[in-house]
Amino acid sequence: MKPLYKALLLSSIVYPGCGHFSLNKNLIGAVFSLVFTVLLLCVTYSLFSFSQCIAHEIIDGKINSSFSAIMNTVNNPPPSCKALRSTATDYFPFLLIVWGFSLLDVYRIASKQR
C-alpha cells in the first residue's frame, strides 16, 4: 500500500495524528493527537455532566421515568441542564476541524515525500 493511502486511512479511520506517525512526523502527529484528545475529553465531560443532570432530575421526581418523558427532556432540557448540553455542542465542530486539518496535512506531507 502506498504511504499516502496508508497515512490517510490511519488519520481518517483510526485517530487524527496516526497518519503523521506512519510518515515519521512524530511531533506534528503528537500535536494533532493531543489537541483532538483534549477536545474529545471536553465533549465527553460535557455530555456526562448533561446526562448526570438529567439523571438527578429523574431521581428528584421532576421527570417521569418513562422512555418518552426522558427523550422529551433530552430534546428540551430544563434550564438547569441546558447550558451543559450547549457546551458539548460548542466543542464538537472543533473536533471535526482538527480531524479535517489532520487529513489535509497528512496529504500535504505524503505528497511531498513522493
C-alpha positions in Angstrom: 0.0 0.0 0.0 1.3 3.5 -0.9 2.4 5.6 2.1 -0.1 8.3 1.1 -3.1 6.0 1.3 -1.9 4.3 4.4 -1.4 7.6 6.2 -4.8 8.9 5.0 -6.5 5.8 6.2 -4.8 5.9 9.6 -5.7 9.5 10.1 -9.3 9.2 8.9 -10.3 5.9 10.4 -8.1 5.3 13.4 -7.3 8.7 15.0 -6.0 12.1 13.9 -2.2 12.1 14.0 -1.8 8.4 13.3 -1.0 9.1 9.7 1.7 11.5 10.7 3.3 8.8 12.9 3.4 6.5 9.9 5.1 9.2 7.9 7.7 9.7 10.7 6.4 13.2 11.5 6.1 12.4 15.2 5.9 15.9 16.6 3.0 17.1 14.4 1.3 13.8 14.9 1.5 14.2 18.7 0.2 17.8 18.4 -2.8 16.7 16.4 -3.5 13.7 18.7 -3.2 15.8 21.8 -5.5 18.6 20.6 -8.0 16.1 19.4 -7.8 14.2 22.7 -8.3 17.3 24.8 -11.4 18.3 22.7 -12.8 14.8 22.9 -12.4 14.8 26.6 -14.2 18.2 26.8 -17.1 16.9 24.8 -17.2 13.6 26.8 -17.1 15.5 30.1 -19.9 17.9 29.0 -22.1 15.0 27.8 -21.5 13.1 31.0 -22.4 16.2 33.1 -25.6 16.7 31.0 -26.6 13.1 31.5 -25.9 13.4 35.2 -28.1 16.5 35.4 -31.0 14.6 33.6 -30.5 11.7 36.0 -30.8 13.9 39.0 -34.0 15.4 37.6 -35.4 11.9 37.3 -34.3 10.9 40.8 -35.8 14.1 42.3 -39.1 13.2 40.7 -39.2 16.2 38.3 -39.2 14.0 35.3 -41.3 10.8 34.8 -39.1 7.7 34.3 -40.8 6.6 31.1 -38.7 6.5 27.9 -40.8 9.1 26.1 -40.5 11.5 29.0 -36.8 11.1 29.2 -36.3 11.6 25.5 -38.6 14.7 25.6 -36.4 16.1 28.4 -33.2 15.3 26.5 -34.6 17.2 23.4 -36.0 20.0 25.5 -33.8 20.1 28.7 -34.7 22.2 31.7 -32.8 25.4 32.2 -30.5 23.9 34.8 -29.3 21.3 32.2 -29.5 23.3 29.0 -26.1 25.0 29.5 -24.3 21.7 29.9 -25.7 20.4 26.5 -24.8 23.6 24.7 -21.2 23.3 26.0 -20.8 19.9 24.4 -22.2 21.0 21.1 -19.8 24.0 21.2 -16.8 21.7 21.2 -18.0 19.2 18.6 -17.3 21.4 15.4 -13.7 21.9 16.6 -13.3 18.1 16.7 -14.2 17.9 13.0 -12.0 20.8 12.1 -8.9 19.2 13.8 -9.7 15.9 12.1 -10.0 17.7 8.7 -6.8 19.6 9.2 -5.0 16.4 10.1 -6.2 14.8 6.9 -5.1 17.8 4.8 -1.7 17.9 6.5 -1.1 14.2 6.0 -2.0 14.6 2.3 0.4 17.6 2.0 3.3 15.8 3.7 2.8 12.5 1.9 2.6 14.3 -1.5 5.9 16.0 -0.8 7.6 12.7 0.0 6.8 11.1 -3.3 
